[in-house]
Amino acid sequence: MKKGKLILKYIYQYRYTAACFLLFALIFAAVFLLYDLEAEAVLYASLLCILAAAVIIAVRFVNFCRRSREREYILKNLLIMTEALPTPETPAEADYTEMVNRLRDENAGIITKYRKERTESIDYYTAWVHQIKTPISVMQMILQSEDSDEHRELSAELFRIEQYVEMVLCYFRLDSESSDFVFKKYDLNEIIRNAIRKFAPQFVRKRINLKYEPTDVTVLTDEKWLSFIIEQLLSNAVKYTERGEITISVSDDKILSITDTGIGIAPEDIPRIFEKGFTGYNGRADKKSTGLGLYLSKKAADKLSHKISVESTVGEGSTFYLDLSSKPLEIE
């Protein structure tokens, strides 16, 4: 099948040459016939021409196949073989090679500039996050000095600010080419408890019950990024639940589920809730949603090889599932 395609490509590439050859052969045959030359002479000359053409075609076809294999190999390894273009054989191929080289150099310059600007942006926002944490901590201490309804509301809003600050850093880190993932086996119960402790004031403030039964499951993951995902799911659950309860459970097959009794998600929004910037009906009604929390959660889950999904009923609540199972590695 592959050889057949090569033959067809070869014929198509040299179709004009073949047409010229046939035209010239017809001209010579017509001239020989007009001059009433012996048929033996005409046949002998024709056979010599056909033989010479067959040799030339065979040699050219072998060279065509070789260069085709070279191009196919380069295409398969294009990212690591940018300098390995085939040697041009014609002026047109030389021009095309020069075009490719100039475009490659231009692209390399653009990529270098982009990486430099992105690195500078990451460095700036990293420094900004660390700097802004200081006044946030000071404000938290001031608000904790007095227990009042006003201070509790301000603490809740300050907590949201802190989450958005962390989200900025996570946004850049997830899109970064470098990775700070550290994969080990972690105690899932400890990760969940840390997230619950972080959101405890929010549960108390909104008078939302929390149901969670400790688990002894261990998971292969990155602790920091899994904590980020769980915190984002808890943040959404608290945000859209005005009364009732939030339930966290872990099944035997390592499926973490977070269920709330909130307003739920519209059926038409469910396929798009993990898209970047998508806020859906709930987000437009709330007017405070950024559409980044679930997007970053999905992106982090993909990088950790965890699957995230959701089931929801409007007016009854939502359940987010995080599949933390991993296939055992076999050493051959």
FENCOR-V163337 format. One record per pair of residues at least 12 apart in sequence whose ideal C-beta (glycine too) atoms are under 10 Angstrom apart, sorted by the first residue. I is the first residue (numbers start at 1). J is the second residue. D is the distance in whole Angstrom. If there is no record, write none. Layout:
i=<I/I>
j=<J/J>
d=<D/D>
//
This chain:
i=<2/2/3/5/6/6/6/6/6/7/7/7/9/9/9/10/10/10/10/10/10/11/11/13/13/14/14/14/14/17/17/17/17/18/18/21/21/21/21/21/24/25/25/25/25/28/28/28/28/29/29/29/32/32/63/66/67/67/67/67/68/70/70/70/70/71/71/74/82/82/82/82/82/82/83/83/85/85/85/85/115/118/118/118/118/119/119/119/121/122/122/122/122/122/122/122/123/124/125/125/125/125/125/125/126/126/126/126/128/128/128/129/129/129/129/129/129/129/130/130/132/132/132/132/133/133/133/135/136/136/136/136/136/137/137/139/139/139/139/139/140/140/140/140/140/142/142/142/143/143/143/143/144/149/152/152/152/153/155/155/155/156/156/156/156/156/159/159/159/159/159/159/160/160/160/160/162/163/163/163/163/163/164/164/164/166/166/166/167/167/167/167/167/167/167/168/170/170/170/170/170/170/170/170/170/170/171/171/171/171/171/173/173/173/173/173/174/174/174/174/174/174/174/174/175/175/179/179/180/180/180/181/181/181/181/181/181/181/182/182/182/182/182/183/183/183/183/183/183/183/183/184/184/184/184/184/184/185/185/185/185/185/186/186/186/186/186/186/186/186/186/186/187/187/187/187/187/187/188/188/188/188/188/188/188/188/188/188/188/188/188/188/189/189/189/189/189/189/189/189/190/190/190/191/191/191/191/191/191/191/191/191/191/192/192/192/192/192/192/192/192/192/192/192/192/193/193/193/194/194/194/194/195/195/195/195/195/195/195/195/195/195/195/195/196/196/196/196/196/196/196/198/198/198/198/198/199/199/199/199/199/199/199/202/202/202/202/202/203/203/203/203/203/203/205/206/206/206/206/206/206/206/207/207/207/208/208/208/208/208/208/208/208/208/208/208/209/209/209/209/209/209/210/210/210/210/210/210/210/211/211/211/211/211/211/212/212/212/212/212/212/213/213/213/213/214/215/215/215/215/215/215/215/216/217/217/217/217/217/217/217/217/217/218/218/219/219/219/219/219/219/219/219/219/220/220/220/220/220/220/220/220/220/220/221/221/221/221/221/221/222/222/222/222/224/225/225/225/225/225/225/225/225/226/226/226/226/226/226/226/228/228/228/228/228/229/229/229/229/229/229/229/229/229/229/229/229/229/229/229/230/230/230/230/230/230/231/231/232/232/232/232/232/232/232/232/232/233/233/233/233/233/233/233/233/233/233/233/233/233/233/233/234/234/234/234/234/235/235/235/236/236/236/236/236/236/236/236/236/236/236/236/236/237/237/237/237/237/237/237/237/237/238/238/239/239/239/239/239/239/239/239/240/240/240/240/240/240/240/240/240/240/240/240/240/241/241/241/241/241/241/242/242/242/243/243/244/244/244/244/244/245/245/245/245/246/246/246/246/246/246/247/247/247/247/247/249/250/250/251/251/251/251/253/253/253/254/254/254/254/254/254/255/255/255/255/255/255/255/256/256/256/256/256/256/256/257/257/257/257/257/257/258/258/258/258/258/258/259/259/259/259/259/259/259/260/260/260/260/260/260/261/261/261/261/262/262/262/262/262/262/263/263/263/263/263/263/263/263/263/263/264/264/264/264/264/264/264/264/264/265/265/265/265/265/265/265/265/265/265/266/266/266/266/266/267/267/267/268/268/269/269/269/269/269/270/270/270/270/270/271/272/272/273/273/273/273/273/273/273/273/273/274/274/274/274/274/274/274/274/274/274/274/274/275/275/275/275/276/276/276/276/276/276/276/277/277/277/277/277/278/278/278/278/279/279/279/280/281/282/282/294/294/294/297/297/301/301/301/304/304/304/305/305/305/305/305/306/306/306/306/306/307/307/307/307/307/308/308/308/308/309/309/309>
j=<68/72/65/68/61/64/65/68/69/61/64/65/64/65/68/57/60/61/64/65/68/57/61/60/64/57/60/61/64/53/56/57/60/53/57/49/50/53/56/57/49/46/49/50/53/42/45/46/49/42/45/46/45/46/89/86/86/87/89/93/86/84/85/86/87/85/86/86/100/101/104/105/107/108/101/104/97/100/101/104/177/172/175/176/177/176/177/178/172/169/171/172/173/175/176/178/172/172/165/168/169/171/172/173/168/169/172/173/165/168/169/165/166/167/168/169/170/172/165/169/161/162/165/168/162/165/166/158/158/159/161/162/165/158/162/154/155/158/161/162/154/155/158/159/162/154/155/158/155/156/157/158/201/205/201/204/205/205/201/202/205/201/202/205/206/238/198/199/201/202/205/235/202/235/239/288/198/198/231/232/235/293/290/292/293/228/231/232/228/232/235/290/292/293/296/292/224/225/228/232/292/293/296/297/299/300/276/292/295/296/299/224/225/228/296/300/225/228/295/296/299/300/302/303/296/299/222/303/222/224/225/221/222/224/225/300/303/304/221/222/223/224/225/220/221/222/223/225/304/305/326/218/219/220/221/222/223/218/219/220/221/326/217/218/219/220/221/222/223/226/227/324/215/216/217/218/219/223/214/215/216/217/218/219/221/223/226/230/250/254/256/324/212/213/214/215/216/217/218/250/214/223/227/219/221/223/224/226/227/229/230/231/256/212/214/215/217/226/227/230/234/248/250/256/258/212/214/248/223/227/230/231/226/227/228/229/230/231/232/233/234/235/248/258/210/212/230/231/234/246/248/227/230/231/234/235/230/231/234/235/237/238/246/234/235/237/238/239/234/237/238/241/245/246/238/238/239/241/242/243/244/246/242/243/244/237/238/241/242/243/244/245/246/260/261/262/243/244/245/246/247/261/234/237/238/245/246/247/248/245/246/247/248/249/259/246/247/248/249/250/258/247/248/249/250/250/248/249/250/251/252/254/256/250/250/251/252/253/254/255/256/324/325/254/324/250/254/256/304/306/322/324/325/326/254/304/305/306/324/325/326/327/328/329/301/304/305/306/324/326/300/303/304/306/300/296/297/299/300/301/303/304/306/256/300/301/304/306/322/324/293/296/297/300/301/256/293/294/296/297/298/299/300/301/304/306/308/320/322/324/248/256/258/297/320/322/293/297/292/293/294/295/296/297/298/300/320/246/248/256/257/258/260/293/294/297/308/310/318/320/321/322/246/248/258/260/320/293/294/297/258/260/262/265/273/282/289/293/294/297/310/318/320/258/259/260/261/262/317/318/319/320/260/262/260/262/263/282/286/288/289/293/260/261/262/263/264/265/282/283/285/286/289/317/318/260/261/262/263/317/318/261/262/263/261/262/260/261/262/316/317/259/260/261/317/258/259/260/261/262/317/259/260/261/317/319/319/322/324/321/323/324/325/323/324/325/306/322/323/324/325/326/307/309/321/322/323/324/325/306/308/320/321/322/323/324/309/311/319/320/321/322/310/318/319/320/321/322/311/312/317/318/319/320/321/312/316/317/318/319/320/315/316/317/318/282/312/315/316/317/318/281/282/285/286/312/314/315/316/317/318/282/311/312/313/314/315/316/317/318/280/281/282/310/311/312/313/314/317/318/280/281/282/312/314/312/313/314/280/281/281/282/283/312/314/309/310/311/312/318/310/291/294/291/293/294/295/298/310/312/318/320/291/294/295/296/297/298/299/301/302/308/309/310/291/294/295/298/291/292/294/295/296/298/299/289/290/291/292/295/291/292/294/295/291/292/294/294/314/314/318/308/310/320/320/322/322/323/324/322/324/326/323/324/325/326/327/322/323/324/325/326/321/322/323/324/325/320/321/322/323/321/322/323>
d=<10/10/8/10/8/7/6/6/9/8/10/9/8/10/7/9/8/6/5/8/9/10/10/10/7/8/8/9/9/10/10/10/9/9/9/9/10/7/10/10/9/7/7/9/9/8/8/8/8/7/10/8/8/9/9/9/6/9/8/10/10/8/9/5/9/9/6/8/9/9/6/10/9/8/9/9/6/6/7/9/8/8/8/8/9/9/10/10/7/9/10/5/8/9/6/9/10/10/10/6/6/9/6/10/9/6/8/9/8/8/9/6/7/10/6/5/10/10/10/9/9/9/6/10/8/7/9/10/6/9/7/6/7/10/9/8/9/6/9/10/10/7/6/8/8/9/10/10/5/10/10/7/10/9/8/8/6/8/7/9/8/7/6/6/9/10/9/8/7/7/9/9/9/8/9/8/10/10/8/8/6/8/7/9/9/8/9/10/9/8/10/8/6/7/7/9/9/8/6/9/9/10/6/10/9/7/10/7/9/6/9/10/9/10/10/9/9/9/10/6/5/6/10/7/10/8/9/8/8/8/9/9/5/8/7/10/7/7/9/6/7/8/9/6/7/6/10/10/8/9/10/10/10/7/8/8/8/5/7/5/8/9/10/7/6/8/6/8/5/7/10/10/9/8/8/6/9/9/10/6/9/5/7/5/8/10/8/9/6/8/7/7/9/10/5/5/7/7/9/8/10/9/10/8/8/6/10/6/6/10/7/10/10/7/8/8/10/10/9/6/9/6/8/8/10/8/8/10/9/6/9/9/9/6/9/9/5/5/10/9/6/10/9/10/7/7/9/10/8/10/8/9/10/7/8/10/10/7/5/7/9/6/9/8/8/10/5/9/9/10/7/10/9/8/9/7/9/7/7/8/10/10/9/7/10/9/7/6/8/7/7/6/6/8/9/9/9/7/4/7/9/9/9/10/10/7/5/8/7/6/7/4/7/8/9/9/7/4/7/9/10/9/8/7/8/9/9/8/4/9/10/9/9/9/5/9/8/10/6/10/9/8/10/9/10/9/6/9/10/9/10/4/8/7/10/9/9/10/8/9/5/10/10/9/10/6/9/7/7/8/9/8/6/10/10/10/10/10/5/9/7/6/9/9/8/9/7/8/8/8/10/8/7/6/10/9/10/10/8/5/9/10/5/6/8/8/7/9/7/10/9/7/8/9/10/8/9/9/9/5/7/10/7/5/10/9/9/10/9/9/10/5/9/9/8/7/8/9/10/5/10/7/7/8/7/9/10/6/10/10/9/8/9/10/9/9/9/6/7/9/10/8/8/6/8/4/9/7/9/8/10/8/8/9/9/8/10/9/8/8/8/9/7/10/4/5/8/9/6/10/10/8/9/9/8/5/6/4/8/7/9/9/7/8/7/9/7/3/7/10/7/9/8/6/9/7/7/5/8/9/9/4/8/9/9/9/10/9/8/9/10/10/10/8/9/6/10/9/7/4/4/8/9/10/6/7/6/7/7/9/10/9/7/4/8/6/10/9/6/7/5/8/10/9/7/5/8/8/9/10/6/7/4/8/10/9/10/5/6/8/9/10/7/4/9/9/9/9/9/5/6/9/6/9/9/9/7/7/9/8/9/8/10/5/5/4/6/6/6/6/7/8/7/7/9/4/8/7/9/6/7/5/8/8/6/8/9/8/8/8/6/8/9/9/10/10/6/8/6/9/10/10/10/9/10/5/9/9/7/9/9/10/10/5/6/10/8/4/8/9/10/7/9/8/8/9/6/9/7/7/10/5/9/9/9/10/8/4/7/7/5/10/8/8/4/10/10/10/9/10/10/8/9/9/9/9/7/9/10/10/9/10/9/10/10/7/9/6/6/6/9/9/8/7/4/9/9/7/7/5/8/5/8/8>
//
